[in-house]
Amino acid sequence: MPRIPGLSELLALLQTQTEALAQLPRTLSDLNGTVRDLTAATTSARETIESAQRIAERLEALVDELEEPVRALRPGLERVGKVLDDPAVDTVPETLRRIHDDLMPLIHGLRQAQTRVGSVTGMLRRRPRDDDAAWPPED
């Protein structure tokens, strides 16, 4: 049979177009699902941004509230920093240890002496003296 020129190409083109049209509902369905997912993601991102904005506003309010007191602390903190940088501060723990080691035995001894003096004083108060009976002296 004789062939009509271009008919095969036309049939192939029509077949390709028919297949593409057959796939169109599935493609549109996939596109619709993708648009729904994109909408959900956009909504979630918007909610996240709004939440972050609220947090940023709260933080800004806190910073505004704390800024002045912290700035007021600066001179004192600088003075404390200078004091702490002094080499004499490094000797404080050793000095305190020596004071503790030297004074604690002395304090312990003073307490023992105080207890003994208290005991002797207590004994002297309880014991009547011989001349107590004649006190006050008679004229």
C-alpha positions in Angstrom: 0.0 0.0 0.0 1.2 3.4 -0.9 2.3 5.5 2.0 1.0 9.0 2.5 4.0 11.3 3.2 3.9 12.7 6.8 1.1 10.5 8.0 3.3 8.3 10.2 4.8 11.4 11.8 1.3 12.8 12.3 0.1 9.5 13.9 3.2 9.4 16.2 2.6 13.0 17.2 -1.1 12.3 17.9 -0.1 9.2 19.9 2.4 11.2 22.0 -0.2 13.9 22.6 -2.8 11.3 23.6 -0.4 9.7 26.1 0.4 13.1 27.5 -3.3 13.9 27.9 -3.8 10.6 29.6 -1.1 11.5 32.1 -2.5 15.0 32.7 -5.0 14.0 35.5 -2.2 12.3 37.5 0.2 15.2 36.9 -2.5 17.6 38.0 -3.2 15.5 41.1 0.5 15.4 41.9 0.8 19.2 41.4 -2.3 19.7 43.6 -0.7 17.6 46.4 2.6 19.5 46.1 0.7 22.8 46.3 -1.1 21.6 49.4 2.2 20.6 51.0 3.8 23.9 50.1 0.8 25.7 51.6 1.2 23.7 54.9 4.9 24.4 54.9 4.3 28.1 54.4 1.7 28.2 57.2 4.1 26.4 59.5 6.9 28.8 58.6 4.7 31.8 59.1 3.7 30.5 62.6 7.3 29.8 63.4 8.3 33.3 62.3 5.5 34.8 64.4 6.6 32.8 67.4 10.2 33.9 66.9 9.1 37.5 66.6 7.2 37.3 69.9 10.3 35.8 71.6 12.5 38.5 70.1 10.2 41.2 71.4 10.3 39.6 74.9 14.0 39.4 74.8 14.3 43.0 73.6 12.0 44.1 76.5 14.2 42.1 79.0 17.4 43.6 77.5 15.9 47.1 77.8 14.9 46.4 81.4 18.4 45.0 82.3 20.5 47.3 80.3 20.5 50.3 82.7 21.3 48.3 85.9 24.0 46.3 84.1 25.6 49.6 82.9 25.4 50.9 86.4 27.4 47.9 87.6 30.2 48.5 85.1 32.3 50.9 87.3 32.2 48.7 90.3 33.0 45.6 88.2 36.0 47.4 86.7 37.2 48.3 90.2 36.7 44.7 91.4 38.6 43.5 88.4 41.5 45.8 89.2 41.6 44.6 92.8 41.4 40.9 91.7 44.3 41.5 89.3 46.5 42.7 92.2 49.2 40.1 93.1 48.4 40.5 96.8 45.0 38.7 96.2 46.9 35.6 95.2 48.4 35.4 98.7 45.0 35.7 100.6 44.3 31.9 100.8 47.8 31.2 102.2 47.5 34.1 104.6 44.1 32.9 105.8 45.5 29.4 106.3 48.4 30.7 108.3 46.1 32.8 110.5 43.9 29.8 111.0 46.8 27.5 111.9 48.3 30.1 114.3 45.2 31.5 115.9 43.0 28.4 116.3 45.4 26.7 118.9 45.6 30.1 120.7 41.8 30.4 120.8 41.5 26.8 122.0 44.0 27.6 124.8 42.1 30.7 125.8 38.9 28.8 126.0 40.4 26.2 128.2 41.9 28.9 130.4 38.5 30.7 130.6 36.8 27.4 131.6 39.4 26.8 134.3 39.1 30.4 135.6 35.3 29.9 135.6 35.7 26.7 137.6 38.0 28.3 140.1 35.7 31.3 140.4 32.7 29.1 140.9 34.5 27.1 143.7 35.5 30.4 145.4 31.9 31.7 145.4 30.5 28.5 146.8 33.1 28.2 149.7 32.3 30.6 152.6 35.2 32.6 153.9 36.0 32.7 157.6 35.7 36.5 157.7 32.4 36.5 155.9 30.5 36.0 159.2 31.9 39.3 160.5 31.2 41.3 157.5 30.4 44.1 157.6 32.8 44.9 160.4 31.2 46.1 163.6 32.3 49.3 165.1 
